[in-house]
Each structure stands twice: as structure tokens, then as C-alpha cells.
Amino acid sequence: MSIRPVKRLIESKPTLEGAGVHLRRAFGFGNTKDFDPFLLLDDFRNDVPEDYLAGFPWHPHRGIETVTYVLAGSVEHGDSMGNRGAIAAGDVQWMTAGSGIIHQEMPKGDHAGRMHGFQLWANLPAALKMTAPRYQEVKALDIPEIMDDDGTHVRVVCGEFWGKTGPVDGIAAEPIYLDVSVSPGKRKMLPVETSRHAFAYVFAGSGKFCNASGPLAVPTEAVKWLDTAPPVEADNRSLIVFDRGDEVTVQAGDDGIRFLLVSGKPLGEPVAWYGPIVMNTQEQLRQAFAELQEGTFLKQP
């Protein structure tokens, strides 16, 4: 077994999106090679309704899939295929834009005004860029949960983990998308296939992601980390990008730690990206925007 070293530690950056929604961007709209097949991760946790209620009015997408995971509040969705729905705390929405879709996402807070959640963009391979659009809505009760003997809790949103399979399927990037909670002071090893790109995003508590490939001592003990760099400390809104290996090791802090652990098989294809449309070439990108102007963007009846 080899522990994945930490390649980079990044703090998510404040960003304005949609009609003026205040959020934090963990990664996106830059060099996303380290995240391939993923393109963007937004953290839209907010407790001030004025900062999110304007939402994300009607806008197009092509060439990607988006996953929205809600922790508090709700998001109302509508799209050009006639889908209408709302996802609330613990629910997930996965949308395949494929050849083209126009949709809107309108957040609403809970009784305390909280609107918490994340949106991840996954790239589509060239062969599926123009596939038919698709929409999946998964309720919280349908997402498998695992409790390990040491109190580690995992929600399996997508993919297979510890013998459980998440309900979201048919995604080109074959992602494994987990919501992981580790109890205070506990150290946990989590398997991740070597062939995958992987990252973690911390959204509660703090911890240390271990930076070694040999046996590790608990960091609070007066011993060294066996010929390796110190573990990387990460807290709320920290993005951890992992290098190669087949497991991730985390040491939870005094308040425990909760994070998303996401991995996917890299596509290794060129990316041509502008705004909500992601293709493989600049010519395909120009064609998509020309079709938007001409009213021929939507390919499905």
C-alpha cells in the first residue's frame, strides 16, 4: 500500500457567480490538469440570504456534467427538457448537459437562512460531448451511509466504496464521490485507486493529511514522520490535491473533520472552455456560441 502524498493545499477563493451569488471556488477556470476529469468545484455555503437568493437564472451548458450536493436549504431546478424539481438537505442532483441544455438553479435558505452545498463539474469525453442531455435527482434516503467501527462515517454519493454503491450512475468520468466524517483524534486510511486523480475538500473541523508512503506515527506523539515531509494541516474551505498512490490518510483534529473525497479517471483530452461550455477545440466552442445566437443550440426535442 502506498499513501498518496499531498501535491498542493489550496484555500478556496471568494467568487461571484450567476446573478450575484457569493460563493467560494476551490478550483476551476484555469489549468485543471491535476483534476482531470473534473473542471470546477464551487462551495456555495452562505448564511446571508441577500448573498444567494438571486440564484443562477436560465443559462446554457454543453459538454459537461454537473453534480449539486445540498447540505442545508434547497435548490429549485428547471430545464429545457421540462424537468422541474427541488433538492434539499442531503439530496443530490446530477445533470448531463451533453449536446446542450438550458437550465436554472434557484437556491432557497432553510428556516435559519442557511444555504449550504457544493457544485462539481465533470468533463465529458470527446465521444460523449454531444450525447443526449439527462437529469438525475437523488433523495437523501437513497444515498448509502457507512459507519465504521471507529466512528468514521461515509455517505457514498457516487461510485463504489467499502462494498456500497452510490445511487448516481451512468456518469462518463466514473467518479467516486464521498462525504467523509472522521471522529476527533482518529487516524483513517481511505482507499483510492492509483489510476485516479483525487482531491479532498474540507468543510468542517480540521485535520492533517499525511504525506508519506510508510507507516505513520500519530502526530501528537513525540516521534518523527519517518523520513517524509510533515503532514499537511487542512481546515474549513481547504482543498487538498493528492499525488499518486492507492490510499489517503487523514488524522482528525480535536473537533473531528468532515470533507468531500472525490476521484475520477483522467480523460487526457484537450480542453476548450469558455463560461458554461466545455469542448475539445476552439472551433467547437465557436460553433456552440454561434448556435446559441442562431437559436439552434438545443439538439433534443
Summary of the structure (lengths in Angstrom):
residues: 301
radius of gyration: 19.4
end to end distance: 50.1
largest distance: 67.5
contacts: 1014
relative contact order: 0.20
helix: 8%
strand: 50%
